[in-house]
């Protein structure tokens, strides 16, 4: 059985809700690394996990998560940000969450898998109509004077001819 696609406005609202959820979680983890634990505390934790170059790794993780969370919330540069956040989660899985089972309570990778997969989903499908990406695409279309506009439902800015 084939189901019809959801109306565009529904997809855009769902994309907004998903972005808010994902962005809040990613931002919170970056905030925690920078302000709650501090970079020194994050570095010490990474060192204890055996992370390579723990000071550099701590800074990268903190910045990717903090800035990435903000950009996901805004729906800005979604394809690039989604891929970077997913790569960050893959690194977290490899460094800190292997050999511990699946569940986060046991040190497993379930959260980093969910965040990484969600970030890839957003990278593939885009930010939706209610996003910085959509505003930039609309301005770009007006500036070029072309009759086409980027649809905000695709992270690849699919062009629709008028």
C-alpha positions in Angstrom: 0.0 0.0 0.0 1.3 3.4 -0.9 0.5 6.4 1.3 0.2 9.9 -0.2 2.8 12.4 0.8 2.0 14.8 3.6 1.0 18.3 2.5 4.0 20.7 2.3 2.9 22.8 5.2 2.6 19.7 7.4 6.1 18.6 6.4 7.5 22.0 7.1 5.9 22.1 10.6 7.2 18.6 11.3 10.7 19.7 10.1 10.5 22.7 12.5 9.5 20.5 15.5 12.2 18.0 14.7 14.8 20.7 14.3 13.9 22.2 17.6 14.2 18.9 19.4 17.5 17.9 17.7 19.0 21.4 18.0 18.1 21.6 21.7 19.8 18.3 22.5 22.9 19.0 20.4 23.2 22.6 21.9 22.7 21.3 25.4 25.6 18.8 25.0 27.8 21.6 23.7 26.7 23.9 26.5 27.5 21.2 29.0 31.1 20.7 27.6 31.8 24.5 27.5 30.0 25.9 30.6 29.1 23.2 33.0 32.1 20.9 32.8 34.4 23.6 31.2 36.8 22.7 28.5 39.3 21.6 31.1 36.8 19.2 32.6 35.7 17.9 29.2 39.4 17.4 28.3 40.0 15.4 31.5 36.9 13.3 30.7 38.1 12.7 27.2 41.5 11.8 28.4 40.0 9.2 30.8 38.1 7.7 27.8 41.3 7.4 25.8 40.4 10.0 23.2 43.2 11.0 20.9 44.5 14.6 21.5 42.0 15.1 24.3 42.4 18.9 24.5 41.8 19.3 20.8 39.1 16.7 20.7 37.3 18.4 23.6 37.3 21.8 21.8 36.1 20.3 18.6 33.3 18.4 20.3 32.2 21.4 22.3 32.3 23.8 19.3 30.6 21.4 16.9 27.8 20.7 19.4 27.3 24.2 20.6 27.4 26.0 17.2 25.8 23.0 15.4 22.9 23.0 17.9 22.3 26.8 17.3 22.5 26.3 13.5 20.1 23.3 13.6 17.7 25.3 15.7 17.8 28.2 13.2 17.7 25.8 10.2 20.9 27.4 8.8 23.3 25.6 6.5 21.4 22.3 7.3 23.1 20.0 4.8 26.6 20.9 5.9 25.7 21.1 9.6 23.9 17.8 9.6 26.8 16.0 8.1 29.3 17.6 10.5 27.1 16.8 13.6 26.7 13.2 12.3 30.5 12.8 11.9 30.9 14.2 15.4 28.5 11.5 16.7 30.3 8.8 14.8 33.5 9.9 16.5 31.8 9.9 19.9 30.6 6.4 19.2 34.0 5.2 18.2 35.8 6.9 21.1 33.4 6.6 24.0 30.6 4.2 23.3 31.9 0.9 22.0 31.8 -2.4 23.8 29.2 -1.2 26.4 26.0 -2.6 24.9 23.4 -0.4 23.3 21.8 1.7 26.0 23.1 5.0 27.2 22.7 4.1 30.9 25.3 1.5 30.3 27.6 3.8 28.3 26.2 2.5 25.0 25.7 4.5 21.8 21.9 4.8 21.6 21.9 8.6 22.0 24.8 9.3 19.6 23.2 7.0 17.0 19.9 8.8 17.4 21.5 12.2 17.2 23.7 11.2 14.2 20.9 9.6 12.3 18.6 12.6 12.9 21.3 15.0 11.8 21.8 13.0 8.6 18.0 12.9 8.0 17.9 16.7 8.4 20.9 17.1 6.0 19.2 15.0 3.4 15.7 16.5 3.7 16.5 20.1 4.6 15.3 22.6 7.1 11.8 23.3 5.8 10.0 26.5 5.1 10.5 28.0 8.6 14.2 28.3 8.5 17.2 30.5 7.7 18.0 28.3 4.8 14.5 29.0 3.3 14.9 32.8 3.8 18.4 32.7 2.2 17.1 30.7 -0.8 14.2 33.1 -1.3 16.4 36.1 -1.2 18.9 34.5 -3.6 16.0 33.8 -6.0 14.8 37.4 -5.8 18.3 38.8 -6.2 19.0 36.8 -9.3 15.7 38.0 -10.8 14.9 34.4 -11.8 11.4 33.1 -11.7 12.5 30.0 -9.8 12.6 29.6 -6.1 14.3 27.1 -3.9 11.9 24.9 -2.0 12.7 24.8 1.6 11.7 21.1 1.9 14.9 20.0 0.3 18.3 20.5 1.8 19.6 20.5 -1.8 17.5 23.5 -2.7 15.5 21.8 -5.4 14.5 24.4 -8.0 10.9 24.8 -9.0 10.3 26.7 -12.2 7.3 29.2 -12.2 
